[in-house]
Amino acid sequence: MTSPMRSRAGKGSNGPEPLDPKQPILDVAPLNSFPYIGPPSSLSNPTISTMEPNNEGGAQPSGPAVIYVPPHATQEELDNLAAATKCGVTLTGSAALATIGPVVGRVELSENENTYRFRVLLPGVSRDEKDFSCEVRPDGKILIKGITTIGEKTVIKHSHVFKMLTQNFPPPGHFSIEFQLPGPVENQLLGGSFVDGILEGIVKKRFPA
């Protein structure tokens, strides 16, 4: 019996069998997916079309990407990577070693007419002023430095010693997070908070005189 997922192709056909137009399309979320970056596929089904990007001579935006640098990269190399994009984020130290679970250094940016707003995920980061700092520079660069206090291999609680079976948090240690706001700013925070492992800051835009 012919499967309903295939159309009734004639015998001797060596090409791919077209999809059955009467078969309903299932909208199922993939377990894991990556954007396809390549030539458009040649589908024989006229109901499926390839969307062409509307590019009139400008640079085409790329999909999500990850750049790996050597473990002993210089600060100049890291600065150059961060400066190459308006919304790039550079992680160093223990913040770059997390695998799964809450990741130190995830950044969200938003703006209105006069200000920029940023939120940074900092689970397990010490809020002590001697350990933590957030620097706002006039060119819009934000530099965060601190210490993670979780991720240890052994935990002592209530006179009990626990050895970790899984390690999904970044290890304890110093870290830095650097990212670039879309434009220049006044080099001070208008408002901010550090609650529940989330750092939030609002910075005033700087306009030409």
Residue pairs with C-beta under 8 A, 6 or more apart in sequence:
2 8
4 20
4 23
5 20
5 23
6 17
6 20
7 17
7 18
7 19
7 20
9 17
9 18
15 44
16 44
18 44
18 45
19 45
19 48
21 45
21 47
34 63
34 64
35 63
35 64
37 62
37 63
40 50
40 52
41 50
43 50
53 60
67 81
69 77
69 78
69 81
78 90
78 92
78 178
79 90
79 178
81 88
81 90
82 88
82 89
82 90
82 141
82 178
82 179
82 180
83 180
85 180
86 180
86 181
86 182
87 109
87 179
87 180
87 182
88 179
88 180
89 105
89 107
89 177
89 178
89 179
90 176
90 177
90 178
90 179
91 104
91 105
91 175
91 176
91 177
92 175
92 176
92 177
92 178
93 173
93 174
93 175
93 176
94 104
94 148
94 151
94 170
94 171
94 172
94 173
94 174
94 175
95 104
95 105
95 148
95 170
95 175
95 176
95 177
96 105
96 170
96 175
97 170
97 171
98 104
98 168
98 169
98 170
99 167
99 168
100 168
101 168
101 169
102 121
102 123
102 124
102 169
102 197
103 121
103 170
104 121
104 122
104 123
104 124
104 125
104 148
104 170
104 175
104 177
105 120
105 121
105 122
105 175
105 177
106 120
106 121
107 118
107 119
107 120
107 121
107 177
107 179
108 118
108 119
108 120
109 116
109 117
109 118
109 179
109 181
109 182
110 116
110 117
110 118
111 117
111 182
111 205
114 204
114 205
115 190
115 202
115 203
115 204
115 205
116 140
116 181
116 182
116 183
116 185
116 202
116 203
116 205
117 200
117 201
117 202
117 203
118 142
118 179
118 181
118 200
118 201
118 203
119 198
119 199
119 200
120 144
120 177
120 198
120 199
120 200
121 197
121 198
122 144
122 146
122 194
122 197
122 198
122 199
123 150
123 169
123 197
124 148
124 149
124 150
124 151
124 169
124 170
124 197
125 132
125 146
125 147
125 148
125 149
125 175
125 197
126 132
126 146
126 147
126 148
126 149
127 194
131 146
131 147
132 144
132 145
132 146
132 147
132 194
133 144
133 145
133 146
134 142
134 143
134 144
134 189
134 192
134 199
134 201
135 142
135 143
135 144
135 145
136 142
136 185
136 187
136 188
136 189
136 201
136 203
137 143
137 187
138 184
138 185
138 186
138 187
138 206
139 180
139 184
140 180
140 181
140 182
140 183
140 184
140 185
141 178
141 179
141 180
141 181
142 177
142 178
142 179
142 180
142 181
142 201
143 176
143 177
143 178
144 176
144 177
144 178
144 199
145 174
145 175
145 176
145 177
146 174
146 175
147 172
147 173
147 174
147 175
148 169
148 170
148 171
148 172
148 173
148 175
149 172
150 169
150 170
150 172
151 167
151 169
151 170
151 171
151 172
152 164
152 171
152 172
153 163
153 164
153 167
154 161
154 162
154 163
154 164
155 161
155 162
155 164
156 162
181 203
183 205
183 206
184 205
184 206
185 203
185 204
185 205
185 206
186 203
186 204
186 205
186 206
188 203
188 204
189 201
189 202
189 203
190 202
190 203
190 204
191 201
191 202
192 199
192 200
192 201
192 202
193 199
193 200
194 200
